[in-house]
C-alpha cells in the first residue's frame, strides 16, 4: 500500500514537468564530441531534460535523434566529426519534423545513450567496433599509414610572412612530401586536409588515430633560417592524476573502465620513444647535422595522437623542394627501421 | 690559652688570602677569554667605524629582478627594476606588467598581440595564474617556436624571482584555453625551463 502511494505521489510530481517538457519540445544548445581510442562520445547540451527518440536509419548506417513530442530545435552548428566511428552529422527536416542524423562509419559498433543532469545533456557513446582489430590483424601486409598534417587552415592563416600565409605553405609542403613518399610501396600517405579548411587540433589527431597512422607529422612554418623539430614534452600531471572513481551520474561506459581510463589527450605519452626516434631522423635530415636532436615542447596538437608524432617548423623562406626531400627521407628512414 | 687563640686567627687570614687570590685569577682568566672571543668574532674597531648601518628596504626603492625575453631563437636573461610591493602576489603582478611592457619583450612580437589581463597566486598550491587577452579578434599569429619562448619567458621570470610560485598556468580571457597561437598546450601547468635560456 505504501509503495502504491509513493508511486502515485511520484507520478503527480513528475507529470507536470514531463508535460511541460513535451510542450516545449527538445532544444539542443550545442553539440560536442570526444574521440577516444575505444569509443566516440557525442554530447548534446539541451536546454532542459525532455523525452527524445533515438532510432537507427533503415540501412543501419545512421542514427536519428529527434524530440519525442513537440518541436526539435538546434541552436548553433554541428561539429565536423570524421574519426572512423562517426562519418559526419547533419540536421535534416522531413515531413515537418526536424532531427539530427549521425552517419556511422565503418568502425562504428554498439551504441549507448543516456541523460546527464545539471546541466542537462543527452550523451551518445558509440564503440569502435571490429574494424580496427581487423586492421591490426592485417597490419603485416598493409602499408604503414603516414599522416601529414598541414597546420592551420580556414580563417586561421597562421603566421603571414613575405613568402605567404603559413596555412598555404604548410599545405604545399604536405603535398610535396606526399608526392615523394608515394613512390614507397611500404607507405600509405594521408593528409589531414587537402584544401584550405579549418580543422581543430583534436579533429586532426582523431583523423590520424582513426586512419591507424603509424607516423604523424604536423607541418608548420616559422622564422629563422633553420627548421626545428619538436616532440611532445612529457606532462608530469598525467602520471599524478588520481584514479577516477565510479560515479552514480554516469550511465554509459563505467567510470574506471578501460574506456574511461583512456582519456583523450594522454595517447602520445605512450609513444615517447617512437616520437623521439622519428624526431631524430627528421632533425638530422633537416639540419644536416648527424647529432641534431628534436626539441621538447608541450604541444596541443600532438598529445592525442596515438602513434609516433612530431611537429616540424620549417623556415618560411626555405627551399621547399629541398625541405620536402629532407622530410620524406627522414620519414622513410624511420619507417624502414620501425 | 691566649697563644692558642692567636694561632687560630692567623690560619683564617691565610685561607681568606688564598680565596681572594683564586678569585682574582679566575676573574682575570675569564676576562682574558672574553676579550679573545670578542676579538675573534666581532669587527675590529676600524671595521666598526667603516660598517654601514643595517639596510632596510624602503617601499619607494625599486626592486631589481631577473627577467627573460626571447631573442634570436632562445631566451635571454636581463634585469628589470620594478616598484616594490608589500606581498608576493602584488610583487609578481608588478613584475609581470613590467616584463610585458619592456621593449626587449615586445621585440618578440607575440606580446604586441596580447594584453595582460590579470594575475592571481594561489598560495596553498603555489600556482600562479597568468590571464592574457589577444588584442585581435583572429587571435595571436605566431610560430610554434615564438609561442613557446614567449610563454616560457613569463614562466621563467615568475619562477626565478618568486620562490612562492611552484607552477604557472595560463588563462585566455579569464578561461582555460587550448592554445595561445595554435601550438602550445595551455591546459597543462608550466614549470621553469632553463634549457631554453642562452648560456
Interface residues (C-beta under 8 A of the other chain):
Chain A: X151 X152 X155 X156 X157 X158 X159 X160 X166 X201 X220 X221 X222 X223 X224 X228 X230 X235 X236 X237 X265 X297 X298 X299 X300 X301 X303 X311 X313
Chain B: X73 X138 X139 X141 X142 X143 X144 X145 X146 X148 X178 X179 X182 X183 X184 X185 X186 X187 X188 X189 X190 X191
